[in-house]
Amino acid sequence: MKYLLLIFLIISAVSRAEPIVLCVEKADYPPFMDLDQENGVFYQFIKIMNKQSDQQIELVSRPWKRCLREVELGIFDGAFAVIYTQKRDQMFAYPKTHDGLLDNSKALWTVNYPVFVHKDSTLQWDGRTFNQSQIQVASPLGYIVSKQLGQIRSLTALNMEAVKGLKLVARKRLNAYVIEQSIGEKMIQRHDLDSLLTTLETPFMVKDWYIILSKDFTRKSPLKAGRFWESLAQVRMEHGARLYQFYMQEASGDQSE
């Protein structure tokens, strides 16, 4: 009996020692993630969570679609930041209530995706349609916003990275670019495009971002998964507003908390 107890304690200790490995997109998205500087709102969330728990979290970076694929395969334990869809719900684990409903109290962040346009543009968006046809609107590859743009028949949906897209809008070579508002604003600030770009009044969409976990991870370690999402929610509530304000205000990208 003593030997069985010892084996159980060893297994438990090894399980706690194994880090939770999360995949993030191999790109910088200020104010949330700055991979080169190991900084940003979400980077700080992970640092705080690691300080508050003996359950450590490690980050790896990959192209976005590869991140999702390797979480689905169980190669990594999770990924962020991921919007909920019914299809993704079949592939990944999201935080849920006891009734099996999506628990947005444990979301990573609530985000607004506006339409960025040139200040001279007459383009309008009413939440369903644009007031012009035969236009080109771009967004990052592999995002839900890209898929939704592709379903609008009156436009040509393009995929390109954010800085390139915003610069093309500034040069009037692209009608619009859709990306999360804070990220867009920081990139505009960093590349001195403030005088040329603006956003349309109605957002293209408003969604919650989540840190998803793999189905394999939550099946093997349901309690660990639950503690992870609870810890994330607590850190976001206690530190989110302060960190967001800090990183939105800093201009050079080289500050650290």
N, C-alpha and C positions, 0 to 999 in steps of 0.2 A: 504493500500500500504506500509506503514511504517513497519507493522508487517511482511509482506511478505519479505521485504528487510532484516529485522532483522533475520528472519528464514534462508534466503539464506546465510547471513554472518556467522551465527552460524554453518550451515552445512559445509560451506567452511573451517571454522577454524578447525572443527573436522576432516575433510578430510586431511588437512595439518598436523594435529597433529598425525594421525595414521602413524606409521612407516612402511617403506617397509621392509618386513621380507624375508631375503635371506637364503637359505639352502646351507651349504658347507659340503663336505665329512668329516666324522668323522675320520680324519687321518691327520698327519702332512706331508706336502709336501714343505720342504724348497727348494728354497728361497721364495716361494710364500705364503705359509700358515704355521704358527706354532700355533696351537690352544692352547696349554698349556701356551705359552708365550704371546698369543694374539699379534702376530707379523708376519712379512713377508711383501712382496711387496703388495699383494692384501689386506691384513689387513690394511696397511697404506693407500691404496687408499680409503677404506671405511671411515677411520678416517678423512681424508682430505675432502671427500665429505660431511661428517656430519658437519665439521667446516664451510664449505662454504655455507651451505643451512639450512633453517629451516625444510626441509624435511629430517627426520632422517632415518637411515638404521640400522636394527638390524640383527645379524647373529645367526643362530641356526645350530647345527651339527647333522647329521644323516648318516647312511651308504649310499653309493652313490646311489644305485638303489632305495632306499626308498626316498632319496632327490628328484629324478626325478619324482617318482610316486606321491609324495605329492604336487609337483608343478603342475603337470598335473591335479590333483584333485582340485587345488585352495586352498589347505591348507596353503601353503606358496606362497609368491608373486613371487619368482624367485630362481635361483640357479646359482652357478658357480663352476668350469669352464667347459663349454659345447661346444663340437664340433658340427658344423652344419651337419645335414643330412636331406634328404627330409622327412623321417619318423618323425624325431624330429620336423621339421617345421610344421607338422600337429598337434603336441602335445603342442608345446610351441611357444612363441612369440620371434622372433629375431629382432634386429634393421634392418629396411628396408629403402630404398630410396623412393622418391615420386613415382617412377616407379614400386615399389614393389619388387625390387631386394635386395639381402642381402647387407647390408652396412658394409663392413669390416673396414671402418674408425672408427666405434664405437665398434670394437672388443675389448675384454679385453687384449689379448696378442697373438702374433704369436709364435708358438712353433714348435720345431723340435723333432721328436721321432727317435733317433738312435737305433741301435742294439748293446747292450752291450755284449761283449764276453770276455773270458779269453785271456790274451795276447799270450798264446801259440796256440790259436785256428786257424785253417785253414779255418774256415767258411767264406763265402763271400755272399754278397747280391747285386744284380744288379738293384734293384728297382722293380723287378717283381718276381724273383725266387732266392732261395738259391742254392749254388753249391753242397749241400749235401742233401740226403734224410734220412728219418727215424731219424730225429732229434727232440729234445724237445725245444720249445721256449715258454717262459712264459710272462705274462703281468698282470696288475691289473684286477680284476674282474669287469665286467660291462662297460668297456671302449670300444670305437670304435676300438682301436688297437687290442683288444682281438677278436672282431668279424672278423676283416680282417685277422688276423693270422689263425683263424679257417677255412677260405676259401682256405688256401693253403694246398693241399692234401698231399704234400710230407713231412709234419711235423705233430707232435702232439702238439697242442696248449694247454697250461696249464694256469690256473689262480692262482696267489698267490700274497701276498703283497710284496712290493718292496724290503725291506731289506732282507727278506727271499730269494727272487729270486736272488738278486745280490750276496748274500753269497753262494748260491748253484752254481752259475756260477764260482765264485772264487775258489770253491772246485772241479770244473770240474764235478759236478754232474748234471748240466743243461747246455745245449749248448749255450743258449742265453736268454737275458731278454730285453724287449722293454718297455721303459718308457720315458717320456719327459726328454730332455737332462740335463737341469739345476737341476731338481729334482734328477736324477740319479747321477750326479756329486757331489751334496751335500751329498747324502747318502753314496756314496763311500768314500768321505772325512771324514765323521763322523765315519765311521766304519773301517777306515784304510785299505781300499781295493785298494788304488791307484796303488800299485805296481803289482797288479794282473789282473786288468780289463782295457779294452780299448773299443772303439767303432769302428764299421765298417765305411768305408768312406761314403757310400751312406746311407742317412737316410731312415728309413722304411716309414715315411710319414712326411709331413710338413703341419700344419693346423693352423687355427685361433681358439682361445678360445673365448667364448662369455659369458656374463651374460644374461641368458634367463629370461624372465618374463612369468607369467602364462597368458593364453588366457583370463581368467576371469579378471585379473588385468588390462590388456591393453584395454579390452573392456569397463570396467567401468571407467578407468582413463587414457585415451590415452595421454593427455597432460602431466600428471605426468610421464608416461612411457618415453615419448620423452625427457623430461627434464633430467630424470635419465640417459639415454644413452648419451646425450650430455655432461652432467657433468662428466661421466666416461671417455669419450674420451678426454676431456680437462685435467683432472687430469693425465691420462696416458701420454699424450704428454708433460705435464709440469714437471712431477715428476718420470715417469716410469724408464728412463735410470739411474737416480741418485739412486733411491731406489734399482733397480736391482743390480747395481754395489756394493752398500753397503752390501746387504744381501748375495751376492755371495762371498764377501771377508771375511765377519765375519765367524769365525770358531767355536766358542763355542755354538752358538745358543741362547745366553742369552743377546744379545745387543738389544737396543730399540732406535728408533728415536723419 
